[in-house]
Structure formats: structure tokens, C-alpha cells
Amino acid sequence: WNENYHNWTILQSPFLTKTKGSKVIVTTRNHGVSSTMGAFHAHSLEVLSDDACLSIFAQHALGARDFGGHPNLKEVAKKIVRKCN
């Protein structure tokens, strides 16, 4: 991520035409980024619990709600999920 205003204006420039129906979603933990981007709506989200992160990871990686069918992958998944927070 980058807080340099010039870099953000370069990123933002293709979206300035505001074509009807166009949407841009920017995710950040830095509130300054949303104001630099001129966000119309900014939503602050809470950090997910480790269990919620593992569940989402399992859904996307395994197509399952948990690691019941793949217990050997759970420890690796925990390490990956920790890096996301």
C-alpha cells in the first residue's frame, strides 16, 4: 500500500469519468486512503475472528465449512490466515 497522493491520483484517473453504474471498491486499513480517493461512502469493518477467517478460507480453498475432511491442512491454514490480519 502507498500513502503517496500522486500515486493515488494516477490510480484514480481512469475512474473519474463516473460512467453510470460504475463502481470501484477500495479496501484499506488506513482512513487517509479513503479520503484521498474521495470515497462517497466509507465503511469501517471490524477484524474477523480467527475461526471466521478459517471458515472463509476453508470455503474458498476446499469448498467446505471447516477442515473436518482435511484435518492435515488445518495447521497450514491457520498459518496462512494469521498473515491476513
C-alpha positions in Angstrom: 0.0 0.0 0.0 1.1 3.5 -0.5 0.1 6.9 1.0 1.6 9.0 -1.8 -1.1 11.3 -3.1 0.4 11.4 -6.6 0.4 7.6 -6.9 -3.3 7.5 -5.8 -4.3 10.2 -8.4 -2.7 8.1 -11.1 -4.7 5.0 -9.9 -7.9 7.1 -9.7 -7.7 8.8 -13.0 -9.3 6.1 -15.2 -12.3 6.1 -12.9 -13.0 9.9 -12.9 -15.5 9.7 -15.8 -18.1 8.3 -13.4 -19.8 6.2 -16.0 -23.3 5.4 -14.9 -23.4 2.1 -13.0 -19.6 2.0 -12.5 -18.4 1.1 -9.0 -14.9 1.0 -7.5 -14.2 -0.8 -4.2 -11.0 0.1 -2.4 -10.1 -1.8 0.8 -7.7 -0.3 3.3 -7.0 -0.1 7.0 -5.8 3.5 6.5 -8.7 6.1 6.7 -6.5 8.6 4.9 -6.6 6.4 1.8 -10.4 6.6 1.6 -10.4 10.4 1.9 -7.6 10.7 -0.7 -9.7 8.6 -3.1 -12.7 10.8 -2.5 -14.8 8.0 -1.1 -18.5 8.6 -1.3 -19.2 6.0 1.4 -16.6 4.6 3.7 -17.4 1.6 5.9 -15.2 0.7 8.8 -15.2 -3.0 9.4 -14.2 -5.0 12.5 -11.4 -7.6 12.3 -12.8 -11.1 11.8 -12.2 -13.7 14.5 -9.6 -16.5 13.7 -12.5 -19.0 13.5 -14.4 -16.9 11.0 -11.2 -16.4 8.9 -10.6 -20.2 8.9 -14.1 -20.8 7.9 -13.9 -18.4 4.9 -10.5 -19.9 4.0 -12.0 -23.5 4.1 -15.0 -22.4 2.0 -12.7 -20.9 -0.8 -9.9 -23.4 -0.6 -11.9 -26.6 0.0 -15.5 -25.9 -0.8 -16.3 -26.9 2.8 -17.2 -25.0 6.0 -14.4 -26.5 8.0 -11.4 -28.8 7.9 -13.2 -31.9 9.1 -12.5 -33.7 5.8 -8.9 -32.4 5.7 -7.5 -32.2 9.2 -4.0 -32.4 7.9 -4.4 -29.0 6.3 -5.8 -27.1 9.3 -2.4 -26.1 10.8 -1.2 -24.8 7.5 -4.4 -22.9 7.0 -4.0 -21.3 10.5 -0.6 -20.0 9.5 -1.9 -18.6 6.2 -4.9 -16.9 8.0 -2.6 -15.3 10.6 -0.8 -13.5 7.9 -4.1 -11.9 6.7 -4.6 -10.0 9.9 
